[in-house]
Amino acid sequence: MICYFSFLTVVSYLSSRGATNETFFKANNSSPWLLVAIGMIGASLSGVTFISIPGLVGASGGNQAFSYMQMVFGYLVGYAVIAYVLLPLYYRWKLTSIYAYLGERLGFMSHKTAAGFFILSRVVGASMRLFLVAIVFQKFVMDYYHVPFFVTVTITILLIWAYTFQGGIKTIVWTDTIQTVTMILAVIFTVLAITKSLDLNLTEMWTEIKSLGYTKVFFFEGGWNDPNNFFKQFVSGALIATAMTGLDQDMMQKNLTCNSLASAQKNIKVFSIILVFANLLFLILGALLYLYASKSGLEIPTRTDQLYPTIALTQLPAYVGVLFVLGLIAAAYSSADSALTSLTTSFCIDFLGYDKNQWTESKKKRTRIYVHIAFSILLLFVILIVKSLNNDAIVNNLFKAASYTYGPLMGLFAFGMLTKRQLKEWKIGDLNLKDSLALVVALLAILITYQLDVNSKEWFGGFTFGFTTLAVNGLLMFIGLFAISSPNK
């Protein structure tokens, strides 16, 4: 671990030499597109995915198998929308924060609403991801050295701050690439170690996991009430990719560091193809983990996301355990470090008007560092609050609640791009509230979507929305904006 973080620190130092504020936010538009594509894999998968996707294969008695790939195939539609619809918009407007578009197109409150929802979702999301990884790391590593959880999390945040505060997004393009490669190597070596332990070659491995019924990908027979239904999963994947990648400052900031729209589009295309194979690799690992547990008589943990760490750290050769820990850290950090940088970017640009204020470079840098520190401390406190709750149901609900914020973002961007209507000016006395109702509409859309989601089984004959709540939420936001707007004259 010391060697790993020392290496990241050296990379950070080399990539941030001569860094300016422009470097921190946009990497001087000089990022190699291939590095961006590889680095985005790690940020997309995150530490939660690293330990959870393998556990999905045998969950619910093995009924899910490789059904997750249906959602991954849906991602490809979403990434096509990003490449050919959203990226051209972002590059045409020369954006640093993607939410600045809404300020120009719809108004002040629409801009702040979108940026505020992003900050809320990213603070909660990044904290949850770090927390879920930290508890595994704490249980299997730090408890051995009697290190308190508070110290573990503090060190985690300090390390992220240390290698991002100077170079920002330019450093992250490089470190995320390293972390993606580390994570993928950890999975590959675990697969090889399991096949060797079971005395199987790759062909025999595939035959074994196929015989257990884990390789089924497409589910058409269950109808819309089946959570594994192909159409439901495919549509959900397309929506998730469009909203949680294309409308997310964290994910898009890397793409905006390429030197041209063509390079950014090339990055998205390559990234989407690599991501399909990366997810398939995780599912193959999951099938092997269940096969190993079956043949060795190992009891499956109640929480299936504990299966990978349990086998890697207690059953396989020591080098697999070392690689697992490094892979877990890489997965967590590739998501968290870019989140911290994008939070700093959004707050500086969207709320402080950083790019419009006539500040000196030294004042801009000082302000940026203060904001970076503030968000580091905020992430630390949110993680500790989540730990103090000590309730898995609450943690899962908080994580899900954060995803609701992407619906209004989808509605805002769709309204701005697909219509020419303008939000009405509402006045109370001398106070001009142009587009101020956008926030009210967003909150109502979230509330109505939540009610539909939690009552869907009762109201719609057993149907559950799943991730299609994104579409419902976005549609409600769009309808609400249409209602408080007027034709552009």
C-alpha positions in Angstrom: 0.0 0.0 0.0 2.8 2.4 0.8 4.5 1.6 -2.5 1.2 2.1 -4.3 0.4 5.5 -2.8 4.0 6.6 -3.2 3.7 5.8 -6.9 0.5 7.8 -7.2 2.1 10.7 -5.4 5.1 10.6 -7.8 2.6 10.6 -10.8 0.7 13.5 -9.2 3.9 15.5 -8.8 5.0 14.9 -12.4 1.6 15.7 -13.9 1.0 18.8 -11.8 4.3 20.6 -12.4 3.6 24.1 -13.5 -0.1 23.6 -12.9 -2.4 26.7 -13.1 -6.1 27.1 -12.3 -6.8 26.3 -15.9 -4.9 23.0 -15.5 -6.9 22.1 -12.4 -10.2 22.5 -14.1 -9.6 21.6 -17.8 -6.0 20.1 -17.9 -5.2 22.8 -20.5 -7.3 20.7 -22.9 -4.4 18.4 -23.5 -5.5 15.0 -22.1 -4.7 12.0 -24.4 -8.2 10.6 -25.3 -7.1 7.0 -24.7 -6.0 7.7 -21.1 -9.3 9.4 -20.5 -11.2 6.4 -21.8 -9.2 3.9 -19.6 -9.5 6.1 -16.6 -13.3 6.4 -16.9 -13.6 2.7 -16.6 -12.4 2.8 -12.9 -14.6 5.9 -12.2 -17.6 4.1 -13.7 -17.2 0.9 -11.8 -16.2 2.3 -8.4 -15.4 0.3 -5.3 -19.0 -0.7 -4.8 -19.1 -2.4 -8.2 -15.7 -4.0 -7.6 -17.1 -6.1 -4.7 -20.9 -6.1 -5.5 -21.1 -7.2 -9.2 -19.4 -10.6 -8.6 -21.8 -11.3 -5.8 -24.8 -10.6 -8.0 -24.2 -13.7 -10.2 -25.4 -16.2 -7.5 -27.8 -13.9 -5.6 -31.4 -15.0 -5.3 -30.4 -18.6 -5.7 -28.5 -17.9 -8.9 -31.6 -16.6 -10.7 -29.8 -13.4 -11.8 -26.9 -15.1 -13.5 -25.4 -12.7 -16.1 -28.6 -10.6 -16.4 -26.6 -7.5 -15.4 -25.1 -7.5 -19.0 -28.6 -6.5 -20.3 -28.1 -3.2 -18.5 -24.6 -2.9 -19.7 -25.8 -3.3 -23.3 -28.3 -0.5 -22.6 -25.3 1.6 -21.6 -24.2 1.6 -25.2 -27.3 3.5 -26.2 -26.7 6.1 -23.5 -23.1 6.5 -24.5 -24.1 7.1 -28.1 -26.4 9.9 -26.9 -23.5 11.4 -25.0 -21.1 11.2 -27.9 -23.4 12.6 -30.6 -25.8 14.8 -28.6 -24.3 16.0 -25.3 -20.6 16.4 -26.1 -21.2 18.5 -29.2 -23.3 20.8 -27.0 -20.7 21.0 -24.3 -17.9 21.7 -26.7 -19.9 24.3 -28.7 -20.5 26.3 -25.5 -16.9 25.8 -24.4 -18.1 24.7 -20.9 -16.0 24.1 -17.8 -19.1 23.2 -15.7 -21.8 21.6 -17.8 -24.5 23.2 -15.7 -23.5 26.7 -16.9 -25.4 25.8 -20.1 -28.6 25.8 -18.2 -27.9 29.3 -16.8 -27.5 30.7 -20.3 -30.4 28.8 -21.7 -33.0 28.9 -18.9 -31.9 31.2 -16.1 -30.1 31.7 -12.8 -32.3 29.3 -10.7 -32.2 26.5 -13.2 -28.4 26.7 -13.2 -28.2 26.7 -9.4 -30.8 23.9 -9.1 -28.8 21.6 -11.4 -25.5 22.4 -9.8 -27.0 22.0 -6.3 -28.5 18.6 -7.2 -25.2 17.4 -8.6 -23.3 18.5 -5.5 -25.8 16.8 -3.2 -25.8 13.6 -5.2 -22.0 13.5 -5.5 -21.3 14.2 -1.9 -23.7 11.5 -0.8 -22.7 9.1 -3.6 -18.9 9.5 -3.1 -19.3 9.2 0.7 -21.4 6.1 0.4 -18.9 4.5 -2.0 -16.0 5.3 0.2 -17.9 4.1 3.3 -18.9 0.7 1.8 -15.3 0.1 0.7 -13.9 1.4 4.0 -15.8 -1.1 6.0 -14.5 -4.0 4.0 -11.0 -2.5 4.2 -11.4 -2.0 7.9 -12.6 -5.5 8.6 -10.0 -7.4 6.5 -6.9 -5.1 6.9 -7.0 -2.3 9.4 -8.6 -4.1 12.3 -5.6 -6.5 12.2 -3.4 -3.5 13.2 -6.1 -2.1 15.6 -6.5 1.1 13.6 -9.8 2.9 14.5 -12.3 3.5 11.6 -12.0 7.3 12.1 -8.3 7.1 11.4 -8.8 4.8 8.4 -11.2 7.3 6.8 -9.2 10.3 7.7 -6.1 8.8 6.0 -8.2 8.0 3.0 -9.4 11.5 2.6 -6.0 13.1 3.2 -4.4 10.9 0.6 -7.0 11.9 -2.0 -6.5 15.6 -1.1 -2.8 15.3 -1.3 -2.5 14.1 -4.8 -5.4 16.1 -6.3 -5.2 19.6 -4.8 -2.5 20.9 -7.1 -3.0 19.2 -10.5 -6.8 18.5 -10.3 -8.3 16.9 -13.3 -5.0 16.7 -15.2 -3.6 14.5 -12.4 -6.8 12.4 -12.2 -6.6 11.5 -15.9 -3.3 9.8 -15.2 -4.0 8.4 -11.7 -7.4 7.0 -12.7 -5.7 5.2 -15.6 -3.3 3.6 -13.2 -6.1 2.7 -10.8 -8.3 1.1 -13.6 -5.4 -1.1 -14.7 -4.7 -2.1 -11.1 -8.3 -3.0 -10.6 -8.6 -5.1 -13.8 -5.3 -6.9 -13.0 -6.6 -7.8 -9.5 -9.7 -9.4 -11.1 -7.7 -11.2 -13.8 -5.2 -12.7 -11.3 -8.1 -13.8 -9.0 -9.7 -15.6 -11.9 -6.4 -17.3 -12.7 -5.8 -18.2 -9.1 -9.2 -19.8 -8.7 -8.9 -21.8 -12.0 -5.5 -23.1 -10.8 -6.9 -23.9 -7.4 -9.7 -25.9 -8.9 -7.3 -27.5 -11.5 -9.2 -26.2 -14.4 -8.1 -24.6 -17.7 -10.1 -21.8 -19.2 -12.3 -24.0 -21.4 -13.1 -26.3 -18.4 -13.8 -23.2 -16.3 -16.4 -22.0 -18.8 -18.0 -25.4 -19.0 -18.3 -25.7 -15.2 -19.9 -22.3 -14.7 -22.2 -22.9 -17.6 -23.4 -26.2 -16.1 -24.4 -24.2 -12.9 -26.7 -22.0 -15.0 -24.8 -18.8 -14.3 -24.1 -17.8 -17.9 -27.7 -16.9 -18.9 -27.7 -13.3 -20.1 -31.1 -12.5 -21.7 -34.4 -12.8 -19.7 -37.6 -12.3 -21.8 -40.0 -14.7 -20.2 -40.7 -12.9 -16.9 -42.7 -9.8 -18.1 -42.4 -6.3 -16.8 -42.9 -7.4 -13.2 -39.6 -9.4 -13.4 -36.7 -7.2 -12.2 -34.4 -9.2 -14.7 -36.7 -8.5 -17.7 -34.5 -7.6 -20.7 -36.4 -4.5 -21.9 -36.6 -3.1 -18.3 -32.9 -3.7 -17.8 -31.9 -2.4 -21.2 -33.9 0.8 -20.9 -32.6 1.3 -17.4 -29.0 1.0 -18.7 -29.6 3.6 -21.4 -31.1 6.0 -18.9 -28.4 5.5 -16.3 -25.6 6.0 -18.8 -27.2 9.2 -20.2 -28.0 10.8 -16.8 -25.3 9.5 -14.5 -22.5 9.9 -17.0 -23.6 12.4 -19.6 -25.3 14.9 -17.1 -22.7 14.4 -14.4 -20.0 17.0 -14.0 -17.7 14.4 -12.5 -17.8 12.1 -15.5 -17.9 14.8 -18.1 -15.1 16.9 -16.8 -12.6 14.3 -17.9 -14.1 14.3 -21.4 -13.9 18.1 -21.6 -10.1 18.0 -21.1 -9.6 16.5 -24.6 -8.2 18.8 -27.2 -11.2 18.5 -29.6 -14.8 17.2 -29.9 -13.6 14.4 -32.2 -11.1 13.2 -29.6 -13.7 13.3 -26.8 -16.1 11.3 -29.0 -13.4 8.8 -29.8 -12.8 8.4 -26.1 -16.5 7.7 -25.3 -16.7 5.1 -28.1 -13.6 3.2 -26.9 -14.6 3.6 -23.2 -18.0 2.1 -23.9 -16.5 -1.0 -25.7 -13.9 -1.6 -22.9 -16.6 -1.2 -20.3 -18.7 -4.1 -21.8 -15.7 -6.5 -21.5 -14.8 -5.2 -18.0 -18.3 -5.9 -16.7 -18.3 -9.3 -18.3 -15.0 -10.1 -16.6 -16.5 -9.2 -13.2 -19.4 -11.5 -13.9 -17.1 -14.4 -14.9 -15.2 -13.8 -11.6 -18.5 -13.9 -9.7 -19.5 -17.2 -11.3 -16.0 -18.6 -10.4 -16.4 -17.4 -6.8 -19.6 -19.3 -6.4 -18.1 -22.4 -8.1 -15.2 -22.2 -5.8 -17.4 -21.9 -2.7 -19.5 -24.9 -3.9 -16.5 -27.2 -4.5 -14.7 -26.2 -1.2 -17.8 -26.3 1.0 -17.5 -22.6 1.8 -20.7 -21.0 3.2 -22.0 -18.1 1.1 -22.0 -14.9 3.2 -25.5 -13.4 3.9 -24.3 -10.3 2.1 -23.1 -11.5 -1.2 -20.8 -8.5 -1.7 -18.7 -10.1 1.0 -18.0 -13.2 -1.1 -15.2 -11.8 -3.1 -13.2 -10.4 -0.2 -13.8 -13.5 1.9 -12.3 -15.8 -0.8 -9.6 -13.5 -1.9 -8.3 -12.8 1.6 -8.8 -16.0 3.4 -8.8 -18.9 0.8 -6.4 -18.0 -2.0 -2.6 -17.4 -2.1 -1.4 -14.3 -0.3 -0.6 -12.4 -3.6 -4.3 -12.5 -4.5 -5.2 -10.9 -1.2 -2.6 -8.2 -1.8 -3.9 -7.6 -5.3 -7.5 -7.6 -4.0 -6.7 -4.9 -1.4 -4.9 -2.8 -4.0 -7.8 -3.3 -6.5 -10.3 -2.3 -3.9 -8.4 0.8 -3.0 -7.9 1.6 -6.7 -11.6 1.2 -7.4 -12.6 3.4 -4.5 -10.1 6.1 -5.2 -10.7 6.3 -9.0 -14.3 7.3 -8.1 -13.6 9.4 -5.0 -10.7 11.5 -6.3 -12.5 12.7 -9.4 -15.6 13.3 -7.3 -13.6 15.7 -5.0 -12.2 17.5 -8.0 -15.6 17.9 -9.7 -17.2 19.1 -6.5 -14.5 21.8 -6.2 -15.0 22.7 -9.9 -18.8 22.9 -9.7 -18.8 25.0 -6.6 -16.2 27.4 -7.9 -17.8 27.8 -11.3 -21.5 27.5 -10.6 -21.8 29.2 -7.2 -18.7 31.5 -6.9 -18.7 32.6 -10.5 -15.0 31.8 -10.6 -14.7 32.1 -14.3 -16.4 35.5 -14.4 -14.9 37.2 -11.4 -12.0 39.6 -12.1 -9.8 38.0 -9.4 -6.0 37.6 -9.5 -4.6 34.2 -10.2 -3.3 33.9 -6.7 -6.7 34.7 -5.2 -8.3 32.2 -7.5 -5.8 29.5 -6.5 -6.3 30.3 -2.8 -10.1 30.1 -3.1 -9.9 26.9 -5.0 -7.7 25.2 -2.4 -10.0 26.4 0.4 -13.0 24.9 -1.4 -11.1 21.7 -2.0 -10.3 21.4 1.7 -13.9 22.2 2.7 -15.3 19.4 0.5 -12.6 17.0 1.8 -13.8 17.6 5.4 -17.4 17.4 4.3 -16.9 13.9 2.8 -15.1 12.8 6.0 -18.0 13.9 8.2 -20.7 12.4 5.9 -18.8 9.0 6.0 -18.6 9.1 9.8 -22.3 10.0 10.1 -23.2 7.0 7.9 -21.0 4.8 10.1 -22.8 6.1 13.2 -26.2 5.2 11.7 -25.1 1.5 11.7 -28.2 0.5 9.7 -27.8 -1.1 6.2 -31.4 -0.2 5.3 -30.8 3.5 6.0 -27.5 3.4 4.1 -29.1 1.8 1.0 -32.0 4.3 1.2 -29.6 7.3 1.3 -27.7 5.9 -1.7 -30.9 5.5 -3.6 -32.2 8.9 -2.6 -29.0 10.5 -4.1 -29.9 8.9 -7.5 -33.3 10.7 -7.5 -31.4 14.0 -8.2 -30.5 12.9 -11.7 -34.1 12.9 -12.9 -34.5 16.7 -12.6 -31.1 17.1 -14.4 -32.4 15.0 -17.2 -35.6 17.0 -17.4 -33.8 20.3 -17.3 -31.4 19.4 -20.1 -34.1 17.8 -22.2 -36.3 20.9 -21.9 -33.4 23.2 -22.7 -32.3 21.2 -25.8 -35.6 20.0 -27.2 -37.7 23.1 -26.9 -37.2 26.8 -27.6 -39.6 27.8 -24.8 -38.5 30.3 -22.1 -39.4 30.0 -18.4 -41.8 32.7 -17.4 -40.9 35.7 -15.2 -42.7 35.6 -11.9 -42.8 38.8 -9.9 -43.6 39.5 -6.2 -43.7 43.3 -5.9 -40.3 44.5 -7.1 -38.8 41.0 -6.8 -38.2 39.3 -10.1 -38.3 35.5 -9.8 -37.4 34.5 -13.3 -37.2 30.7 -13.5 -37.3 30.4 -9.7 -40.1 27.9 -9.8 -37.6 25.5 -11.5 -36.5 24.4 -8.0 -40.1 23.9 -6.9 -40.9 21.8 -9.9 -37.7 19.7 -9.3 -38.7 19.0 -5.7 -42.2 18.1 -6.7 -40.9 15.7 -9.4 -38.7 13.9 -6.9 -41.5 13.7 -4.4 -44.1 12.3 -6.9 -41.5 9.8 -8.3 -40.7 8.6 -4.8 -44.4 8.0 -4.0 -44.9 6.1 -7.3 -41.8 4.0 -6.7 -42.6 2.9 -3.1 -46.2 2.2 -3.9 -45.7 0.7 -7.4 -46.3 -2.9 -6.3 -49.6 -2.1 -4.7 -50.8 0.4 -7.3 -49.6 -1.3 -10.5 -50.2 -5.0 -9.9 -46.7 -6.0 -8.7 -44.8 -3.8 -11.1 -41.6 -2.2 -9.8 -39.8 0.7 -11.6 -36.2 0.0 -10.7 -33.9 2.4 -12.4 -36.7 3.4 -14.8 -37.7 5.9 -12.1 -35.1 8.1 -13.9 -37.4 8.3 -16.9 -40.5 9.0 -14.7 -38.6 11.7 -12.7 -37.2 13.3 -15.8 -40.6 13.3 -17.6 -42.3 14.9 -14.6 -39.6 17.6 -14.5 -40.0 18.2 -18.3 -43.8 18.5 -18.0 -43.5 20.9 -15.0 -41.1 23.1 -16.8 -43.4 23.2 -19.8 -46.2 24.3 -17.6 -44.3 27.2 -16.2 -42.9 28.3 -19.6 -44.1 30.2 -22.6 -43.2 30.2 -26.3 -40.1 32.0 -27.2 -41.0 35.3 -28.9 
